[in-house]
Amino acid sequence: MGHRKLKKFAEVASFSNVFQTHLFPEDGIIFPLKGNWKTEYFKNDNPITLELGCGRGEYTVELARRYPKRNFIGMDIKGARLWKGAKQALADNLANVAFVRNRIDFVETYFDAKEVSEIWLPFPDPYPGKEQKRLFAPPFIKRYRNIASGNAIIHLKTDNHELYEYALEQVYANHYPLFCYSEDVYTDIKTLGQERFALLTEIQTYYEKLFLASGSKIHYVEFSI
Ligand SMILES: C[S@@+](CC[C@H](N)C(=O)[O-])C[C@H]1O[C@@H](n2cnc3c(N)ncnc32)[C@H](O)[C@@H]1O
């Protein structure tokens, strides 16, 4: 492992806004903030938005800046990526930001029933041929249902057309309420409306910049589970 990555790993372990106790359901250990994020960490009663597979946490940090009356938590397995968002949030004194480092497969060990109000999935890995690993495949949706409030909204942003179509198929097959979808967010302000358009085009993730540079269209699906 490179020196810079090792340095980030060491640094991220010391950040007050990063939780990386690797818990698994079979451990039977209860994560102390599970069910208590608002009272014990954020010290407010504001709704919680999760960014799953957050990478460098661009959505977590920028949404936290734009919506100070909401709380934001990014989750990813890659510590050296989380480092960037966590460092930025600390530098900007964003008290409404936290990060969790573990596999999203274990999201229920960190959040209690109805604790989460909204989920962003920016550019999840498409996992061709491994449908069940996709972050909005049925096993993951089941996990999200166990931690989300009744009307929690999921925002999926992707460059991958197959993934976009798969998401819409899931929505239709399971009769999930569908609020909005777009094949090309950058040319679709009419469908998206001003607020969504701003969130989808003004906040660009690391991967999104790469996809845009290679000429990909950015797709979006917003639904409830
Ligand atoms: C294509 S990257 C996108 C990162 C970031 N959202 C962006 O747009 O730049 C996918 C991210 O999802 C994370 N990821 C994929 N499956 C995961 C899982 N089961 N648990 C935790 N993280 C996962 C990877 O570590 C990676 O950072």
The ligand as a Tripos MOL2 file, in Angstrom:
@<TRIPOS>MOLECULE
LIG
   27    29     1     0     0
SMALL
NO_CHARGES

@<TRIPOS>ATOM
      1 C1        -18.0280    3.8870   -8.3400 C.3       1 LIG1
      2 S1        -17.6080    4.3230   -6.7130 S.3       1 LIG1
      3 C2        -18.5390    5.8370   -6.4810 C.3       1 LIG1
      4 C3        -18.0090    6.6550   -5.3600 C.3       1 LIG1
      5 C4        -18.6870    8.0210   -5.1860 C.3       1 LIG1
      6 N1        -20.0910    7.8780   -4.8720 N.3       1 LIG1
      7 C5        -18.5260    8.8390   -6.4360 C.2       1 LIG1
      8 O1        -19.5170    8.9980   -7.1800 O.co2     1 LIG1
      9 O2        -17.4070    9.3280   -6.6870 O.co2     1 LIG1
     10 C6        -18.5240    3.1660   -5.7510 C.3       1 LIG1
     11 C7        -18.2240    3.2610   -4.2520 C.3       1 LIG1
     12 O3        -19.0710    2.3610   -3.5680 O.3       1 LIG1
     13 C8        -18.3220    1.6920   -2.5640 C.3       1 LIG1
     14 N2        -18.9990    0.4040   -2.3430 N.ar      1 LIG1
     15 C9        -19.4390   -0.4700   -3.2660 C.ar      1 LIG1
     16 N3        -20.0590   -1.5170   -2.6890 N.ar      1 LIG1
     17 C10       -19.9820   -1.2820   -1.3470 C.ar      1 LIG1
     18 C11       -20.4370   -2.0020   -0.1950 C.ar      1 LIG1
     19 N4        -21.1060   -3.1480   -0.3070 N.pl3     1 LIG1
     20 N5        -20.1890   -1.4710    1.0170 N.ar      1 LIG1
     21 C12       -19.5050   -0.2940    1.1310 C.ar      1 LIG1
     22 N6        -19.0730    0.4270    0.0950 N.ar      1 LIG1
     23 C13       -19.3020   -0.0630   -1.1240 C.ar      1 LIG1
     24 C14       -16.9190    1.5790   -3.1190 C.3       1 LIG1
     25 O4        -15.9630    1.4490   -2.0940 O.3       1 LIG1
     26 C15       -16.7970    2.9020   -3.8960 C.3       1 LIG1
     27 O5        -16.2290    3.9340   -3.1080 O.3       1 LIG1
@<TRIPOS>BOND
     1     1     2 1
     2     2     3 1
     3     2    10 1
     4     3     4 1
     5     4     5 1
     6     5     6 1
     7     5     7 1
     8     7     8 2
     9     7     9 1
    10    10    11 1
    11    11    12 1
    12    11    26 1
    13    12    13 1
    14    13    14 1
    15    13    24 1
    16    14    15 ar
    17    14    23 ar
    18    15    16 ar
    19    16    17 ar
    20    17    18 ar
    21    17    23 ar
    22    18    19 1
    23    18    20 ar
    24    20    21 ar
    25    21    22 ar
    26    22    23 ar
    27    24    25 1
    28    24    26 1
    29    26    27 1
@<TRIPOS>SUBSTRUCTURE
     1 LIG1         1 GROUP 0 **** ****
